[in-house]
Amino acid sequence: MSSFEKIQAAAKRLQGHARVTPILSSPFLDEIAGRRVLVKAECLQHTGSFKFRGGWAAVSALSDAERKKGVIAYSSGNHAQGVAAAAKAHGVQAVILMPADAPQLKIANTRALGAEVVLYDRAGGENRDAIGHQLAADRGLILIKPYDEPEVIAGQGTTGLEIAKQAAADGVTQADVLVCCGGGGLTSGVALALEGVAPGLRVRPVEPEGFDDVARSLQSGEIQSNAEISGSICDAILTPAPGQLTFPVLKRLCGPGIVVSEDEALRAMALAFLRLKIVVEPGGAVALAAALFHPEEFKGQAVIALATGGNVYAALYQQALLRYA
């Protein structure tokens, strides 16, 4: 299991390699939300998302013998790029299993980072876990899972350490922290970090409509699955169900989940461009969408939202700007 101590250790290994991303704000966004909105811009992280943190934490924790074997990861794009970049920096071979319907930009970027990309038919029902485990066994590769992996969770949790320090410097010690949530690696990592250094900041997972397995799982107290595994523009956070490692942490530390529509995500993308001057992809914008368009979910004078990734293809980004900018 991951822990606060593991997050602290990951932070030391990430020092000088991961960016300390800023917290941004705008009075225009505050007016929409009816409270202060602080936005942690992880879209400015290396490879365009927070996933670089988990990739680096996992690869840097491997022994020399394990690095010689090479690594394998599966991802729709952001974890793929994070692991590929970390592997390249450490001189480690990387094989990345990606859905054939993932955004072409993410597939191209992963290949450009030196990884071998293997595509599978997500829409047709092929099981990435089964394929990934088989590839790992056949080639002797070390599997780095996208969220149900202690070192990955620890790496993502370093985001929470930064949030605690930056929010306190901004005078915020009591607030909901909204996290774009797929399998729960980032959400659980941030929750563990904040439990250790800022218990007044409570994590709330945010998901797109139709893929709200975490919200339903928290409500029922048991892991729930999504009926579909693809079909949303929020591809970065589409997972079958919360992780076996992440859900106990989410259940213990998180507040209720929040669900937003695709239109709300697109509108948040446009507002992030207009008011914060950052590029955010749909799956990375759902937390900001919740902060802006679901004010009834929150109490207090401030809310913190993670903008988790900015790897969006041009046509979809143009759609968001044309519709809402």
N, C-alpha and C positions, 0 to 999 in steps of 0.2 A: 504493500500500500504506500501511497504517497503520504507526506506529512509536512508539517511546517518546517522541520529541520531539513528535509530533503529539498524543499523550495529554497531555503537559505543557501544550501550547498550548490544548487543549480544557479542561483544568482551570482555566486562567486565565479563559476565557470563561464557564465555569460558576460561578465564584466569586460568591457572593451570590445565585445563582439556584437551584442544586441544593442540597438538604439534605445535610449531612454526617451520614449515618445511623449509628446506634450499633451497636456490637457487644455482644450480650447473652449471658448465660450463666445456667445453673441447675444446682445440685448434683444435682437429680433427673435431669436429662438426662445429666450426667456419669456418674451411676451406671448408667444404661441402657447407655451407650456403652462404659463401662470406661475412659474417658479424658476429659480436658477437651474440651468442645464449645463453641466460640465461634461465635455466629450473627450474621452481618452482616445487619441488618434493612432491606434495600432495599424491603420492602413498605411502609415508612414514607416512601418517596420521594414527591415530587410525582407525581400521577396514579396512585399506588399501585404503582409498579414502577420498576426501574432504567432502563427504556426512556426515561424523561424525559431522562436524561443524553445518550443518543445523539441523541434528537430535537433537543434544544437545541444540541448540538455541531454537528449538520448544518445546521440553519436559521441559526444565528449565523455560520456560515462562508460563507454565500452572499453574493454581491455584491448591491448595490442593484438592478441590472438583473435579476438572477435572482429576487430576492424579488418584484419586480413581476409576474413570470410566474406565481407561485404554485407550490405543491408538491403532489406526489402520493406517497402511501405505500400499501403493502399489508400487512395484519396481521390476526391473529385478535383483536386487541384492545389489547394493552399498547403495542406500537410505535405503533398508531393513536392512542392517547391521548397518548403522549409527543410525537409530531409535531404533533398538533392543538394541544396546549397551547403548544408552542414557537412554532408558526406564529401563533397568536392573540396571543401576547405581542409578536411582531415585526411584527404587522399584515400578515401574509401569508395569502393564500387557501390553504386546504388541502382536497384531495380525498383521501378514504381509501377504498381498496378492501378490503372485509371479506367473509369467507365468511358465507353466509346462516345457517349452523349455529353461528356464534360465539355465546358467551353474550350474551343480550340486554342484560345490564347493561353490557357493554363497548361494544356498539353504541350504546346510549343515552348513555353517558358521552361517547363520541366526538362524537356529534351535539351534545351539550350544550356541548362545548368549541368549537363553532362550525364544525366541519368538515362538508363535504358527504360523506355516506357512500354508496358504491356497493356493492351486494351482488352476490356471484357464487356459483355452485353448486359448492362445493368437493367435497361428497359425490358429486355427479354427474360429476365429472372435469374441470370447467372449469379452465383453466390461469391462475393468477393472474399469473404473469410476463407471459404473452402479453397478457392484458387490461390489465395495468398499463402495459406499454410502449405499447400502442395508445392508451390514454387520454392518456398523456403526450404522444404524438406529435400526437394530434388537437387537444388543448387547449393545447399548448405549455408544459406543466408540467414542473417539475424533479422527477425521480424520486429519492426517498430510500428506498433499499432497507432492509429490516429488519435485515440482518446483513452482507451482502456489500458494504459501503460504508465506505470508509476513515474518514470523519469520524464515522460511527455507531460503528464499532469503537473509535475514539479516545475518544469520549464515554463509552462503557461501561467503557473501561479506567480511567477516573478512579476507579471503584470499587476497583480494585486498589491505587491510590496510598493511598487511605484505609485499606484493610485492612492494608497494610504498616505504616503508622504506628500504627494502633490495636493491632495484634497485638504489635508491639514494646513498646508501653506496657504491655501485659498480660504481658510476659515470654515471648512466643512468637515465635521466629525460625526454627524448624524445624517444618514441619507440611504436611500435605496441605490444599489449599484446594478445597473441593467446590463446583462451579458447575452449576446447573441449565442444561442445554444443549439448544438447538434447532439453529439453523444455525451457531452458534459465535461470534456477534459479541461477546457478553459474555465467553465463555470465552477467546477469543483476546486480547481487549483486556486482561483481567485478567492473563493469562499474560505479555503484553508488558510490562505495568506492573511486575509482580513481578520479571521478569527484570532490570529496570532498577534496582529499589530494594530488593528482598528475595529474592535468589536461593535462599534456604533454604526458601521457601514454594513448593510445587509444586502446580500446578493439576490437578485431576481432573474431567473432565466426567461429569455424571450425567443419565441419561435414563430414561423409563418403558419397561416391557416392550412389545415390539412396535414400538417407535420408537427403536431403539438404533443408528441409522445411524452416529453418531460413534464409538461404542465399536467397532463392526465395522470402520469405516474405519481407526481407529488400529491395530487388530489386524492388518489385511491390508496396511496401508500405502498403500491406494488408496481413493478415494471410493466408498462404498457407498450405495445408496438404500434407502428404506423401501418395503415392498410396498404399504402403505396410507398415506394422507395425512390421515385423520381416524379417529375412533372411540375416542379416549381422553379421560378426564376431564382429562388434563394438556394442554389445548388450547394453552396459552401456549408450549409448546416442541415442537409438532408441525411438522416441516419435512420436505421430501422427502429432503434430503441435506445434508451439510456444504457450506459455501460455497466457491467457488473461491479467494477471498481468505483465508478463515478457516482452511481445512484445512491449508495449509502451516505456519501458525503452531501449530496444534494438534499436528501431527505432530512438530514440532521441540521444543516446550516442555512438552507435557502428559504426565502419566502415563496408565495404562490407564483406560478408561471404566468406569463402574459402572452397573448396570441395577437398577431397583427396581420393585416391583409397585404397582398402583393402591392396594391395601389398605395398603401401607406408606406411601404418600403421604398417604392419609387419616388414618392413625394419627399421622403426623408433624404434620399440621395440628392435630389435637386436642391433642397435647402442646405445640405452640407456643402454643396458646391457654391451656392450663392452667398451663404453667411459665414462659412468657416474656411472656404477655399481649399477643400479637400475632396478627393475622389473616393467614393465608397461604393462597394458592390451591394447587390440586394441583400444577400445573407449577412453582410456586415453592417447593414443599415437598420435592421429590425429593432435593435435596442434604442436607437435614436427615435425611430418611429413610435415606439411605446412611450418614450419620454414626452414626445410632442403631442401625440394624438390620443393618449389614454390617461389624461391627468387625474381622472377619478381613482386610478390605481394607487396613488401615492399620497403621503402626508408629508408635512414639513416644507421647508423653504428651498430645498435643493434636491436634485437627482443627478446621478452620474451615469452616463451611457458610454459603453465601449463601441467605437467604430472599428470593427475587428479586421476588415480587409478591404482592399481596393482593386482587386483583380477582376475588372468587369470589361466585357468586350464592347467595342465602340458603338455598335448598333443599339444595344440595350441601354447604354448610358445616354445616347442621343434621345432615345424614347423617353427616358425620365426627364431630361431637360426640356424637351419640346412640350411635354405634357404639363409640367409643373413649374419650370423656371420662369 
